[in-house]
Amino acid sequence: MIVVVQYDLFGEVKQKLEKRAEARETAAASPKPVVTRRRQRAFLGSPDALAHSIAENVTSGWFSHHGGGRMGIPLGTVATLTLLREPLIADWLLTLEPAQLPQFFKEVWAVQWLSRPDLVEAARPLHDWIEEEPDEYQLRAVQAVVHTSIHTGLLDLTAHDDPYHRSQADVLSPLLTGLRHKSDKKHRGEYHTPPSASDLMARVLIDSDTHVPGMTIREPALGSGGMFRSAAQTLRDRGLNPHDVRWFGNDIDRLSTACAAVNAIVWDLGPKVAIWCGNSLASPDGGLAKALTHRAAVIHHRNSVVEQAQFEHKARRMLDAFDRLLEGAPA
Ligand SMILES: C[S@@+](CC[C@H](N)C(=O)[O-])C[C@H]1O[C@@H](n2cnc3c(N)ncnc32)[C@H](O)[C@@H]1O
């Protein structure tokens, strides 16, 4: 479900559908549009089909290596790989032994924490297991997931510098729903909207007349954030910047919101994102006010840690300079 706060949703959709029909008629009579550079560089093949084949291969790799029932581990492994922006790292990653993977993963999350502590905090179920010393069987299964993801082409999709290219599919969505047990999925109603449908909805709601600064996009049943992806891509297609939008989304399921938080980084939704786990029916704002307070506290904590580290670094340099001065001084 997606709610664009300042719209009369149904009136707006009807009007836009009428406008689109008119525009289609005009376009049929006009020459073909010029293909932009961005379009020419678009991903070859179907990104969504690739996301599904990554999910299938990772799921079978995880279970055939007896990884166990903790979904956060295979999901978190793939999520960690989606945070890498250098496709050439794939060859090096394939050389790592299972026991070397946790340290590498910790470093990836630490780097992200410096820029997006709020989203890394929301993604906790995808990386908390790394600190819990996974056993050798789990680590072998994690290695199988790394190899399978790379061989199936995950980094071709997600390691792009350009957010437009790496936002062409939600790789975590089919993996999240695929790993979930059938009855659990039914109980949760966890059937994500197909990207073709969410793309269409976004194109109907957002056009070149859309006034973006000050706009809030609110998703009270977020899943892994597929609606946000469609909205962000449509904004980019219309020459608008997703960074100008406030993105507020929650889901009752912690793994879903964790995936959406990682996706918000991968899809580069910008600085004004709040994603939290909460029941939308439990309070009028679905927990938004509390989530914003928590987010501010997390960012404040990051700022204090960075300030402290900078202070210690400067103090260490001053002491080193002082030592060198004393070494040079006559006794
Ligand atoms: C059908 S999925 C839709 C996900 C996403 N909006 C999409 O279109 O792909 C429904 C989602 O709503 C979440 N959900 C169900 N009840 C909820 C509640 N009371 N508050 C927040 N989220 C809820 C589920 O966990 C699930 O992820």
The ligand as an SDF file (V2000), in Angstrom:
LIG
                    3D

 27 29  0  0  0  0  0  0  0  0999 V2000
    0.7120   -7.6880    0.8230 C   0  0  0  0  0  0  0  0  0  0  0  0
    2.2370   -7.2080    1.6360 S   0  0  0  0  0  0  0  0  0  0  0  0
    2.5350   -5.7090    0.7680 C   0  0  0  0  0  0  0  0  0  0  0  0
    3.9510   -5.2310    0.8350 C   0  0  0  0  0  0  0  0  0  0  0  0
    4.2490   -3.9890   -0.0020 C   0  0  0  0  0  0  0  0  0  0  0  0
    3.3890   -2.8820    0.3410 N   0  0  0  0  0  0  0  0  0  0  0  0
    4.0890   -4.2700   -1.4810 C   0  0  0  0  0  0  0  0  0  0  0  0
    3.1590   -3.7510   -2.0680 O   0  0  0  0  0  0  0  0  0  0  0  0
    4.9020   -5.0160   -2.0510 O   0  0  0  0  0  0  0  0  0  0  0  0
    1.5530   -6.6910    3.1660 C   0  0  0  0  0  0  0  0  0  0  0  0
    2.5830   -6.2820    4.2180 C   0  0  0  0  0  0  0  0  0  0  0  0
    1.8390   -5.6690    5.2850 O   0  0  0  0  0  0  0  0  0  0  0  0
    2.4480   -6.0250    6.5140 C   0  0  0  0  0  0  0  0  0  0  0  0
    1.4340   -5.8500    7.5770 N   0  0  0  0  0  0  0  0  0  0  0  0
    0.3620   -6.6260    7.8590 C   0  0  0  0  0  0  0  0  0  0  0  0
   -0.3270   -6.1170    8.8840 N   0  0  0  0  0  0  0  0  0  0  0  0
    0.3150   -4.9700    9.2600 C   0  0  0  0  0  0  0  0  0  0  0  0
    0.0810   -3.9740   10.2720 C   0  0  0  0  0  0  0  0  0  0  0  0
   -0.9510   -4.0620   11.0990 N   0  0  0  0  0  0  0  0  0  0  0  0
    0.9360   -2.9270   10.3730 N   0  0  0  0  0  0  0  0  0  0  0  0
    1.9870   -2.8280    9.5390 C   0  0  0  0  0  0  0  0  0  0  0  0
    2.2530   -3.7430    8.5770 N   0  0  0  0  0  0  0  0  0  0  0  0
    1.4380   -4.7930    8.4230 C   0  0  0  0  0  0  0  0  0  0  0  0
    2.9270   -7.4560    6.2880 C   0  0  0  0  0  0  0  0  0  0  0  0
    3.9600   -7.8070    7.1910 O   0  0  0  0  0  0  0  0  0  0  0  0
    3.3690   -7.4120    4.8360 C   0  0  0  0  0  0  0  0  0  0  0  0
    4.7460   -7.1360    4.7150 O   0  0  0  0  0  0  0  0  0  0  0  0
  1  2  1  0
  2  3  1  0
  2 10  1  0
  3  4  1  0
  4  5  1  0
  5  6  1  0
  5  7  1  0
  7  8  2  0
  7  9  1  0
 10 11  1  0
 11 12  1  0
 11 26  1  0
 12 13  1  0
 13 14  1  0
 13 24  1  0
 14 15  1  0
 14 23  1  0
 15 16  2  0
 16 17  1  0
 17 18  1  0
 17 23  2  0
 18 19  1  0
 18 20  2  0
 20 21  1  0
 21 22  2  0
 22 23  1  0
 24 25  1  0
 24 26  1  0
 26 27  1  0
M  CHG  2   2   1   9  -1
M  END
$$$$
